[in-house]
Amino acid sequence: KLIRRSFNPKQGFERIVIDFSTNQIPKVYGHISSSDKNLYVDFFDTTIAKDLQNIGSTKFVDKVNFFPIESNYLSMEIKLKEKVTADIFFLENPGRLVIDLKN
């Protein structure tokens, strides 16, 4: 449905939030490749909104790419500017996947 971001300079982390149109998030699988500086997240049983606005380049993110693999399977690639750590969690009602990036 929506992807948004914020940066908290006092705490030194960037937050990326993926909003879903459902109360719960779909099944996900993620992988961080520190050698490639990429974060990959696969979403099962979901599709991407046609009017999704990308967040572009941010503090830690160079680019976000979405790849529809099948009609209900979506892969997201976050290209990072540098090596970071990621805290990833989800919230419900409405469903959100939250990614906190920090170095």
Backbone as JSON Lines, residues from 0, in Angstrom:
{"i":0,"aa":"K","n":[0.82,-1.19,0.0],"ca":[0.0,0.0,0.0],"c":[0.87,1.26,0.0]}
{"i":1,"aa":"L","n":[1.9,1.3,0.9],"ca":[2.69,2.52,1.06],"c":[4.04,2.17,1.66]}
{"i":2,"aa":"I","n":[5.07,2.91,1.26],"ca":[6.38,2.8,1.9],"c":[6.77,4.22,2.33]}
{"i":3,"aa":"R","n":[7.24,4.33,3.58],"ca":[7.6,5.65,4.11],"c":[8.85,5.51,4.96]}
{"i":4,"aa":"R","n":[9.49,6.64,5.27],"ca":[10.71,6.6,6.05],"c":[10.84,7.83,6.93]}
{"i":5,"aa":"S","n":[11.67,7.69,7.94],"ca":[12.02,8.82,8.8],"c":[13.43,8.58,9.33]}
{"i":6,"aa":"F","n":[14.08,9.66,9.74],"ca":[15.43,9.55,10.31],"c":[15.44,10.28,11.64]}
{"i":7,"aa":"N","n":[15.99,9.62,12.66],"ca":[16.09,10.2,13.99],"c":[17.57,10.44,14.28]}
{"i":8,"aa":"P","n":[18.06,11.69,14.08],"ca":[19.5,11.94,14.27],"c":[19.97,11.75,15.71]}
{"i":9,"aa":"K","n":[19.12,12.0,16.69],"ca":[19.52,11.82,18.09],"c":[19.79,10.36,18.41]}
{"i":10,"aa":"Q","n":[18.94,9.47,17.89],"ca":[19.13,8.05,18.14],"c":[19.94,7.37,17.04]}
{"i":11,"aa":"G","n":[20.17,8.06,15.94],"ca":[21.04,7.56,14.88],"c":[20.48,6.44,14.04]}
{"i":12,"aa":"F","n":[19.16,6.34,13.93],"ca":[18.62,5.28,13.09],"c":[17.61,5.83,12.09]}
{"i":13,"aa":"E","n":[17.51,5.11,10.99],"ca":[16.53,5.42,9.96],"c":[15.46,4.34,10.0]}
{"i":14,"aa":"R","n":[14.21,4.75,9.96],"ca":[13.1,3.81,10.01],"c":[12.4,3.79,8.65]}
{"i":15,"aa":"I","n":[12.23,2.58,8.13],"ca":[11.47,2.36,6.91],"c":[10.25,1.55,7.29]}
{"i":16,"aa":"V","n":[9.09,2.01,6.88],"ca":[7.83,1.33,7.21],"c":[7.12,0.97,5.92]}
{"i":17,"aa":"I","n":[6.74,-0.29,5.8],"ca":[5.93,-0.76,4.68],"c":[4.53,-0.99,5.22]}
{"i":18,"aa":"D","n":[3.58,-0.21,4.72],"ca":[2.18,-0.31,5.16],"c":[1.42,-1.25,4.24]}
{"i":19,"aa":"F","n":[0.59,-2.09,4.84],"ca":[-0.25,-3.02,4.09],"c":[-1.71,-2.62,4.23]}
{"i":20,"aa":"S","n":[-2.53,-3.06,3.31],"ca":[-3.96,-2.73,3.35],"c":[-4.74,-3.71,4.23]}
{"i":21,"aa":"T","n":[-4.04,-4.64,4.87],"ca":[-4.67,-5.63,5.74],"c":[-4.28,-5.36,7.19]}
{"i":22,"aa":"N","n":[-4.95,-6.01,8.12],"ca":[-4.64,-5.83,9.54],"c":[-3.38,-6.56,9.96]}
{"i":23,"aa":"Q","n":[-3.02,-7.62,9.23],"ca":[-1.8,-8.35,9.52],"c":[-0.9,-8.3,8.29]}
{"i":24,"aa":"I","n":[0.41,-8.46,8.5],"ca":[1.3,-8.48,7.35],"c":[1.3,-9.88,6.74]}
{"i":25,"aa":"P","n":[1.65,-9.98,5.46],"ca":[1.75,-11.3,4.86],"c":[2.98,-12.03,5.39]}
{"i":26,"aa":"K","n":[3.08,-13.29,5.06],"ca":[4.27,-14.06,5.4],"c":[5.45,-13.43,4.67]}
{"i":27,"aa":"V","n":[6.59,-13.26,5.38],"ca":[7.76,-12.63,4.79],"c":[9.0,-13.48,5.06]}
{"i":28,"aa":"Y","n":[9.99,-13.28,4.22],"ca":[11.31,-13.88,4.4],"c":[12.33,-12.79,4.08]}
{"i":29,"aa":"G","n":[13.35,-12.64,4.92],"ca":[14.33,-11.59,4.69],"c":[15.75,-12.1,4.79]}
{"i":30,"aa":"H","n":[16.66,-11.35,4.15],"ca":[18.08,-11.69,4.17],"c":[18.89,-10.4,4.03]}
{"i":31,"aa":"I","n":[19.92,-10.26,4.86],"ca":[20.83,-9.13,4.74],"c":[22.15,-9.65,4.18]}
{"i":32,"aa":"S","n":[22.61,-9.05,3.11],"ca":[23.9,-9.39,2.52],"c":[24.86,-8.25,2.82]}
{"i":33,"aa":"S","n":[25.67,-8.43,3.86],"ca":[26.58,-7.35,4.25],"c":[27.68,-7.14,3.22]}
{"i":34,"aa":"S","n":[28.05,-8.18,2.49],"ca":[29.09,-8.01,1.47],"c":[28.57,-7.19,0.29]}
{"i":35,"aa":"D","n":[27.3,-7.36,-0.06],"ca":[26.7,-6.61,-1.16],"c":[26.03,-5.32,-0.69]}
{"i":36,"aa":"K","n":[25.91,-5.15,0.63],"ca":[25.18,-4.01,1.22],"c":[23.74,-3.96,0.7]}
{"i":37,"aa":"N","n":[23.07,-5.1,0.75],"ca":[21.67,-5.19,0.32],"c":[20.84,-5.88,1.39]}
{"i":38,"aa":"L","n":[19.59,-5.48,1.46],"ca":[18.6,-6.13,2.31],"c":[17.5,-6.61,1.39]}
{"i":39,"aa":"Y","n":[17.17,-7.89,1.47],"ca":[16.15,-8.49,0.63],"c":[14.98,-8.94,1.49]}
{"i":40,"aa":"V","n":[13.76,-8.64,1.05],"ca":[12.56,-9.1,1.75],"c":[11.6,-9.64,0.7]}
{"i":41,"aa":"D","n":[11.15,-10.87,0.9],"ca":[10.16,-11.48,0.02],"c":[8.82,-11.5,0.74]}
{"i":42,"aa":"F","n":[7.78,-11.09,0.04],"ca":[6.42,-11.06,0.59],"c":[5.58,-12.11,-0.13]}
{"i":43,"aa":"F","n":[4.92,-12.95,0.63],"ca":[4.07,-14.0,0.06],"c":[2.61,-13.56,0.16]}
{"i":44,"aa":"D","n":[1.81,-13.97,-0.78],"ca":[0.37,-13.67,-0.81],"c":[0.11,-12.18,-0.73]}
{"i":45,"aa":"T","n":[0.81,-11.41,-1.52],"ca":[0.59,-9.97,-1.57],"c":[0.93,-9.44,-2.97]}
{"i":46,"aa":"T","n":[0.45,-8.26,-3.24],"ca":[0.76,-7.56,-4.49],"c":[1.15,-6.13,-4.14]}
{"i":47,"aa":"I","n":[1.71,-5.44,-5.11],"ca":[2.16,-4.07,-4.89],"c":[1.1,-3.11,-5.43]}
{"i":48,"aa":"A","n":[0.87,-2.02,-4.73],"ca":[-0.07,-0.99,-5.18],"c":[0.47,-0.35,-6.45]}
{"i":49,"aa":"K","n":[-0.39,-0.13,-7.41],"ca":[0.04,0.47,-8.68],"c":[0.57,1.88,-8.5]}
{"i":50,"aa":"D","n":[0.08,2.6,-7.5],"ca":[0.48,3.99,-7.29],"c":[1.49,4.15,-6.14]}
{"i":51,"aa":"L","n":[2.22,3.07,-5.81],"ca":[3.2,3.12,-4.71],"c":[4.29,4.13,-5.04]}
{"i":52,"aa":"Q","n":[4.52,5.07,-4.13],"ca":[5.58,6.07,-4.27],"c":[6.83,5.54,-3.57]}
{"i":53,"aa":"N","n":[7.94,5.47,-4.28],"ca":[9.19,4.98,-3.72],"c":[9.82,6.07,-2.84]}
{"i":54,"aa":"I","n":[10.63,5.68,-1.86],"ca":[11.23,6.65,-0.94],"c":[12.49,7.28,-1.51]}
{"i":55,"aa":"G","n":[13.06,6.7,-2.56],"ca":[14.27,7.28,-3.15],"c":[15.48,7.12,-2.26]}
{"i":56,"aa":"S","n":[16.49,7.95,-2.48],"ca":[17.72,7.9,-1.72],"c":[17.51,8.59,-0.36]}
{"i":57,"aa":"T","n":[18.02,7.95,0.71],"ca":[17.86,8.48,2.07],"c":[19.21,8.41,2.79]}
{"i":58,"aa":"K","n":[19.21,8.55,4.1],"ca":[20.44,8.54,4.9],"c":[21.25,7.26,4.66]}
{"i":59,"aa":"F","n":[20.63,6.09,4.78],"ca":[21.32,4.81,4.62],"c":[20.93,4.06,3.35]}
{"i":60,"aa":"V","n":[19.84,4.45,2.72],"ca":[19.31,3.72,1.56],"c":[19.68,4.44,0.27]}
{"i":61,"aa":"D","n":[20.25,3.68,-0.65],"ca":[20.55,4.22,-1.98],"c":[19.33,4.11,-2.88]}
{"i":62,"aa":"K","n":[18.67,2.95,-2.82],"ca":[17.55,2.71,-3.72],"c":[16.72,1.53,-3.21]}
{"i":63,"aa":"V","n":[15.41,1.56,-3.47],"ca":[14.52,0.45,-3.15],"c":[13.91,-0.04,-4.46]}
{"i":64,"aa":"N","n":[14.04,-1.33,-4.71],"ca":[13.47,-1.94,-5.92],"c":[12.44,-2.98,-5.52]}
{"i":65,"aa":"F","n":[11.35,-3.03,-6.26],"ca":[10.33,-4.05,-6.08],"c":[10.27,-4.9,-7.33]}
{"i":66,"aa":"F","n":[10.17,-6.21,-7.14],"ca":[10.1,-7.15,-8.25],"c":[8.9,-8.08,-8.06]}
{"i":67,"aa":"P","n":[7.82,-7.87,-8.81],"ca":[6.71,-8.83,-8.76],"c":[7.16,-10.13,-9.41]}
{"i":68,"aa":"I","n":[7.22,-11.2,-8.64],"ca":[7.71,-12.49,-9.14],"c":[6.57,-13.28,-9.78]}
{"i":69,"aa":"E","n":[5.46,-13.36,-9.07],"ca":[4.25,-14.01,-9.57],"c":[3.09,-13.11,-9.2]}
{"i":70,"aa":"S","n":[1.88,-13.54,-9.49],"ca":[0.72,-12.69,-9.24],"c":[0.54,-12.36,-7.76]}
{"i":71,"aa":"N","n":[1.02,-13.2,-6.85],"ca":[0.85,-12.94,-5.42],"c":[2.15,-13.08,-4.63]}
{"i":72,"aa":"Y","n":[3.28,-12.83,-5.29],"ca":[4.58,-12.98,-4.66],"c":[5.44,-11.79,-5.09]}
{"i":73,"aa":"L","n":[5.98,-11.07,-4.11],"ca":[6.69,-9.82,-4.38],"c":[8.03,-9.84,-3.66]}
{"i":74,"aa":"S","n":[9.07,-9.4,-4.33],"ca":[10.39,-9.32,-3.72],"c":[10.81,-7.85,-3.66]}
{"i":75,"aa":"M","n":[11.4,-7.45,-2.54],"ca":[11.88,-6.08,-2.36],"c":[13.39,-6.13,-2.1]}
{"i":76,"aa":"E","n":[14.13,-5.27,-2.78],"ca":[15.57,-5.16,-2.6],"c":[15.86,-3.74,-2.14]}
{"i":77,"aa":"I","n":[16.53,-3.62,-0.98],"ca":[16.94,-2.31,-0.49],"c":[18.46,-2.24,-0.65]}
{"i":78,"aa":"K","n":[18.92,-1.37,-1.54],"ca":[20.35,-1.17,-1.76],"c":[20.83,-0.14,-0.75]}
{"i":79,"aa":"L","n":[21.79,-0.53,0.07],"ca":[22.27,0.32,1.15],"c":[23.53,1.07,0.75]}
{"i":80,"aa":"K","n":[23.73,2.24,1.32],"ca":[24.91,3.06,1.04],"c":[26.14,2.58,1.79]}
{"i":81,"aa":"E","n":[25.92,1.92,2.92],"ca":[27.01,1.44,3.75],"c":[26.53,0.24,4.54]}
{"i":82,"aa":"K","n":[27.47,-0.42,5.21],"ca":[27.09,-1.55,6.05],"c":[26.33,-1.03,7.27]}
{"i":83,"aa":"V","n":[25.18,-1.62,7.53],"ca":[24.34,-1.22,8.66],"c":[23.82,-2.47,9.35]}
{"i":84,"aa":"T","n":[23.28,-2.28,10.54],"ca":[22.53,-3.34,11.19],"c":[21.06,-3.01,11.02]}
{"i":85,"aa":"A","n":[20.23,-4.04,11.09],"ca":[18.79,-3.84,10.89],"c":[18.02,-4.54,11.99]}
{"i":86,"aa":"D","n":[17.11,-3.81,12.62],"ca":[16.12,-4.38,13.52],"c":[14.83,-4.4,12.73]}
{"i":87,"aa":"I","n":[14.22,-5.57,12.61],"ca":[13.02,-5.73,11.79],"c":[11.92,-6.32,12.65]}
{"i":88,"aa":"F","n":[10.75,-5.69,12.62],"ca":[9.61,-6.2,13.37],"c":[8.33,-5.81,12.65]}
{"i":89,"aa":"F","n":[7.21,-6.37,13.09],"ca":[5.95,-6.03,12.46],"c":[4.95,-5.56,13.5]}
{"i":90,"aa":"L","n":[4.0,-4.77,13.03],"ca":[2.9,-4.27,13.85],"c":[1.59,-4.63,13.15]}
{"i":91,"aa":"E","n":[0.53,-4.77,13.92],"ca":[-0.76,-5.14,13.36],"c":[-1.79,-4.04,13.58]}
{"i":92,"aa":"N","n":[-2.87,-4.12,12.83],"ca":[-4.04,-3.23,12.94],"c":[-3.7,-1.76,12.76]}
{"i":93,"aa":"P","n":[-3.28,-1.3,11.65],"ca":[-3.09,-1.99,10.37],"c":[-1.72,-2.67,10.3]}
{"i":94,"aa":"G","n":[-1.58,-3.6,9.35],"ca":[-0.34,-4.35,9.19],"c":[0.79,-3.47,8.68]}
{"i":95,"aa":"R","n":[1.94,-3.53,9.38],"ca":[3.13,-2.76,8.98],"c":[4.37,-3.58,9.24]}
{"i":96,"aa":"L","n":[5.31,-3.53,8.31],"ca":[6.63,-4.1,8.51],"c":[7.57,-2.93,8.76]}
{"i":97,"aa":"V","n":[8.32,-2.97,9.86],"ca":[9.18,-1.86,10.26],"c":[10.62,-2.32,10.2]}
{"i":98,"aa":"I","n":[11.47,-1.52,9.54],"ca":[12.9,-1.82,9.41],"c":[13.66,-0.62,9.96]}
{"i":99,"aa":"D","n":[14.4,-0.83,11.04],"ca":[15.24,0.22,11.62],"c":[16.69,-0.05,11.22]}
{"i":100,"aa":"L","n":[17.29,0.89,10.52],"ca":[18.68,0.75,10.06],"c":[19.57,1.68,10.86]}
{"i":101,"aa":"K","n":[20.73,1.15,11.3],"ca":[21.71,1.98,12.03],"c":[23.1,1.46,11.76]}
{"i":102,"aa":"N","n":[24.09,2.35,11.9],"ca":[25.47,1.9,11.7],"c":[26.21,1.84,13.01]}
